[in-house]
Amino acid sequence: MQFFDLHCDTLYEIAKDGHSLSKNNLHVDLERGLEFECWAQAFAVWMPDSIRGEEAKQQCLRIIKMAHMEADRNSKFHIIKNKNDFDIAFQNRTCAAILAVEGGSALAGSLETLETLKELDVKIITLTWNGSNELGHGCLSDCDEGLTDFGKNAVNKMEALDIIPDVSHLNQAGFWDVMDIASGPVIASHSVSAAIWNHKRNLTDSQFEAIRDRCGLVGLNLCGEHLGKQDFETFERHLYHFLSLGGEKTLGFGCDFDGTELPAEWGGIQVMHRLYEYLQSKNYDNYLLYRIFFGNCYDFFLSFL
């Protein structure tokens, strides 16, 4: 089985508590991830809403640089800089690691920070977390306004630097601002369906269709609060609904490992083997499962990078 995941918060947890990326008791480590035939993982640096300005920027840079130091000393962790790096990682049975930032507060209100993040091989930036920051307003901010002028400029700058805008966590007005401003693909790295469970973090059908029509990606997460109930049957309802909207080439996973609570018996990333088998038992076509578990995300990044 091959697996490509668009979002985990493992780097933040490692930086906070000093865990080893090679083996730990978190949701993700290299030992378990490399049980997959091929494994690509987007590692996001989470930016809590409790920090802003220079403190936020420095926290982000510290964790991104920590990831690069890990890659320098650990042959099983390969940071993706260009599309050829996928072949290198997979041929050598290493983790194809994509660096991401979860929260535009990391920019500290400066477009120049985007240049720095580009140099550090960041490929994805989630514009907000749940609250408001210099770019705009998260879905739980209780603010109905769209992107700020700085946020609009940041989206334009991100596209110029080939950094993908990620709309997970963004409020509705901000989402549609991104879709108006961005000329290229947009992703929602870890979001499920509002039609199945009405939560502010979830995507409406019109949002999903807009991402689909832009040839973007939607990574399905495993968060119980967003699913409505944290089990395979409920997850499958979200999957089936998005497929009914023509999402065969749009869907992937953004499980939110180490960013949400999971049932202890799931055991972290290895639960994906069980989820794959469950969906097979529900008569999902093997090729469709390949597309969702790996191929859609892989093809997207090969064309983007």
Residue pairs with C-beta under 8 A, 6 or more apart in sequence:
1 36
1 37
1 272
1 273
1 276
1 293
2 36
2 37
2 38
2 39
2 290
2 293
2 294
2 295
3 33
3 36
3 38
3 39
3 40
3 253
3 269
3 272
3 293
3 294
4 38
4 39
4 40
4 41
4 252
4 253
4 293
4 294
4 295
4 297
4 298
5 40
5 41
5 42
5 219
5 252
5 253
5 254
5 255
5 257
5 269
5 297
6 42
6 124
6 187
6 189
6 190
6 217
6 219
6 252
6 253
6 254
6 297
7 42
7 44
7 100
7 102
7 168
7 189
7 190
7 219
7 221
7 254
7 255
7 256
7 257
7 259
8 27
8 28
8 41
8 42
8 43
8 44
8 255
8 256
8 257
8 258
8 259
9 44
9 46
9 102
9 256
9 257
9 258
9 259
10 21
10 26
10 27
10 28
10 29
10 43
10 257
10 258
11 43
11 44
11 45
11 63
11 66
11 67
12 44
12 45
12 46
12 63
12 258
13 19
13 26
13 258
14 20
14 21
14 24
14 26
14 66
15 62
15 63
15 66
19 25
19 26
20 29
21 29
21 30
21 70
21 74
21 77
22 29
22 30
22 31
22 74
22 76
23 29
23 30
23 31
26 257
26 258
26 268
27 255
27 257
27 258
27 262
27 268
27 269
28 41
28 257
28 258
28 268
28 269
29 268
30 74
30 76
30 77
30 95
32 268
32 269
32 270
33 39
33 41
33 95
33 269
34 76
34 93
34 94
34 95
35 270
35 273
36 272
38 90
38 96
38 294
39 95
39 96
40 80
40 86
40 89
40 95
40 96
40 97
40 98
40 294
40 297
40 298
40 301
41 95
41 96
41 97
41 98
42 97
42 98
42 99
42 100
42 123
42 124
42 189
42 254
43 67
43 97
43 98
43 99
43 100
44 100
44 101
44 102
44 124
44 126
44 189
44 259
45 59
45 60
45 63
45 64
45 99
45 100
45 101
45 102
45 106
46 102
46 103
46 129
46 259
47 56
47 59
47 60
47 101
47 102
47 103
47 104
47 105
47 106
47 129
47 133
48 103
48 129
49 103
49 105
49 129
49 130
49 131
49 133
49 138
51 59
51 105
52 105
52 108
52 133
52 134
53 108
53 109
54 108
56 103
56 105
56 106
56 108
57 106
57 107
57 108
57 110
57 113
59 106
60 101
60 106
60 117
61 116
61 120
64 99
64 101
64 117
64 120
64 122
65 120
67 79
67 97
67 99
68 79
68 120
68 121
70 77
71 77
71 78
71 79
71 97
75 92
75 94
76 93
76 94
76 95
77 94
77 95
77 97
78 85
78 88
78 89
78 92
78 94
78 95
78 96
78 97
79 85
79 97
79 98
79 99
79 121
80 86
80 89
80 96
80 97
80 98
80 99
80 121
80 123
80 301
80 305
81 121
82 305
83 301
83 302
83 305
85 96
86 96
86 298
86 301
86 302
88 94
89 95
89 96
89 97
90 96
98 123
98 124
98 301
99 120
99 121
99 122
99 123
99 124
100 122
100 123
100 124
100 125
100 126
100 166
100 189
101 117
101 122
101 124
101 125
101 126
102 126
102 129
102 166
102 169
102 259
103 126
103 127
103 128
103 129
103 133
103 169
104 125
104 126
104 127
104 128
104 133
104 134
104 135
104 136
104 151
104 154
105 128
105 129
105 133
105 134
106 113
106 117
106 125
107 113
107 114
107 134
107 135
107 154
108 134
109 134
109 150
111 150
111 153
111 154
111 157
114 154
114 157
114 158
114 161
114 163
115 161
117 125
117 163
118 161
118 162
118 163
122 163
123 162
123 163
123 164
123 301
123 305
124 163
124 164
124 166
124 187
124 189
125 158
125 163
125 164
125 165
125 166
126 166
126 167
126 168
126 169
126 170
126 189
127 135
127 136
127 147
127 151
127 154
127 155
127 165
127 166
127 167
127 169
127 170
127 174
127 178
128 135
128 136
128 137
128 138
128 141
128 169
128 170
128 171
128 174
129 138
129 169
130 138
130 139
130 140
130 141
130 169
130 201
131 137
131 138
131 140
131 141
132 138
132 141
132 143
134 148
134 150
134 151
135 147
135 148
135 150
135 151
135 154
136 145
136 146
136 147
136 148
136 151
136 170
136 171
136 174
136 177
137 143
137 144
137 145
137 146
137 170
137 171
137 173
137 174
138 169
138 170
138 171
139 169
139 170
139 171
139 172
139 200
139 201
140 200
140 201
141 171
143 171
144 171
144 172
144 173
145 173
146 171
146 173
146 174
146 176
146 177
147 155
147 173
147 174
147 177
147 178
147 181
151 174
151 177
152 177
152 181
155 165
155 177
155 178
155 181
155 182
156 181
158 164
158 165
159 165
159 182
159 183
159 184
162 304
162 305
164 185
164 186
164 187
164 304
165 178
165 182
165 186
165 187
166 186
166 187
166 188
166 189
167 174
167 175
167 178
167 186
167 187
167 188
167 207
167 211
168 187
168 188
168 189
168 190
168 191
168 201
168 219
168 254
169 201
170 178
171 200
172 204
172 207
175 207
178 186
179 186
179 210
179 214
182 214
184 214
185 214
185 215
185 216
185 217
185 300
185 304
186 211
186 214
186 216
187 211
187 216
187 217
187 218
187 219
187 300
188 203
188 207
188 211
188 216
188 217
188 218
188 219
188 254
189 217
189 219
189 254
190 219
190 220
190 221
190 223
190 254
190 255
190 256
190 259
191 201
191 202
191 203
191 218
191 219
191 220
191 221
191 226
191 254
192 202
192 203
192 220
192 221
192 223
192 226
192 227
192 238
193 202
193 203
193 205
193 208
193 238
193 241
193 242
194 202
194 203
194 204
194 205
195 204
195 205
195 241
196 202
196 227
196 228
196 234
196 237
196 238
196 241
197 226
197 227
197 228
197 234
197 238
199 225
199 226
199 228
201 223
201 225
201 226
202 226
203 211
203 218
205 245
208 218
208 242
208 245
208 247
208 250
209 245
209 246
211 217
211 218
211 250
212 218
212 245
212 246
212 247
212 249
212 250
215 249
215 300
216 250
216 300
217 250
217 251
217 252
217 296
217 297
217 300
218 242
218 247
218 250
218 251
218 252
218 254
219 252
219 253
219 254
219 255
219 297
220 235
220 238
220 239
220 242
220 251
220 252
220 253
220 254
220 255
221 227
221 253
221 254
221 255
221 256
221 260
222 230
222 235
222 255
222 256
222 257
222 260
222 262
222 271
223 230
223 256
223 259
223 260
224 230
224 260
224 261
225 260
227 234
227 235
227 238
228 234
230 262
230 263
232 274
232 275
232 278
235 275
236 278
236 279
236 282
239 251
239 279
239 292
242 250
242 251
243 251
248 288
248 291
249 291
249 296
250 296
251 291
251 292
251 296
252 292
252 293
252 296
252 297
252 300
253 272
253 292
253 293
253 297
255 269
255 272
257 268
257 269
262 268
262 271
266 274
272 293
276 289
276 293
279 289
280 286
280 289
